[in-house]
Amino acid sequence: MRQVELPIYPVVYPTGHRLNQNESQFPLPDRIKNQLDSLTYHDLHEYPVEPINELFERYAAYAGVTPEQLLVGCGSDEMIHVVTQALLAPHDIVLSPAPDFSMYPIFTTIAHGHHVQAVDLSYEGMVKAIETHHPKLLLLSNPNNPTGKLWTIEELTHLASLVPYIVVDEAYMDFTPDASMIPFIATLPNLIVLRTMSKAFGLANVRIGFMVTNCELAHYFRQFIPPFNISGVSAKICNIFLKDATYLQETIEWHDEMRQKWAQAFKAIGHVIPATTNFLYVELEQPEAVWAHLTDLNVHTSKQPTGIRVTIGDEAALHLAHTAIQQYMETSHVKNS
């Protein structure tokens, strides 16, 4: 038995407003609900072939690539798992910025690799870390989770030239598709892009993620994926969303509007980092105290070392957050007087 001490992800669903998981709060349009209600399940006894084939075709068209450049899995998490298993030999180094997605070191360790982080989120820090550690794989999220920072195409292109492989995890890129690295796959042979249906599409429950890369790498990685690794039911649901002409733009516009309201609310107690995602990072002097106060009022956020990450919630959640922030300010004022 290997001697590892990996964190076990706590799946907790508290009562109140769950703004700690970056789940979409966009209200589902009735036309989508009607299509979901009309799904048939006469084929549940069959392994899913036709729905998955359709999913490849539809997502390839959406991403602007060919189906041969795609792999699909149980969320983008499975795609991270596949990449690390397929590329890493024991003790190979994987480099990420700090902070970044917590699953990167976990999948690296499972694959017998060694995960290191740069000192911060700066481009200069990443270049220096590459020169210091000589990683086989550079793995980062863009936009960054948890801060929302957006790496530029120029920065990522240069970083790609410094490492054997680079994975750009674009889980939140559907909100700002013009910043995607997918158009540069043809010119960067070591580039692997990850996408998901969990965020802008609001389908965290169906657990569908994609890898987008060149045909040669896609063919190589396909050896590490078992047949029928996703549900045909999930594929059918994704296909409904992908063929809807206006859904994605509607959810983007809703998040843009609500993001401004949430940013305004939290400016009263902290520094809100600009973002284009379905969450905001709020830098705070006392993050533990603010997080605990919000939690006590059933507004659940993600506690971070220098602040909190807040999923963009609906109007009801925003109203309660306003109340919580006002109470916190009044309490702090009393304590400081």
Secondary structure, DSSP 8 states (H G I E B T S, - for coil): --------------SSEE-SS--------HHHHHHHHT---TTTTS---HHHHHHHHHHHHHHTS-GGGEEEEEHHHHHHHHHHHHH--TT-EEEE-SS--THHHHHHHHTT-EEEE-SSS-HHHHHHHHHHH--SEEEEESS-TTT-----HHHHHHHHTTSSEEEEE-TTGGGSGGG-SGGGTTT-TTEEEEEESSSTT--GGG-EEEEE--HHHHHHHHTTS-TT-S-HHHHHHHHHHHT-SSHHHHHHHHHHHHHHHHHHHHTTTSEEE--SSSEEEEE-SSHHHHHHHHHHTTEE-EE-SSEEEEE---HHHHHHHHHHHHHHHHHHHHHH-
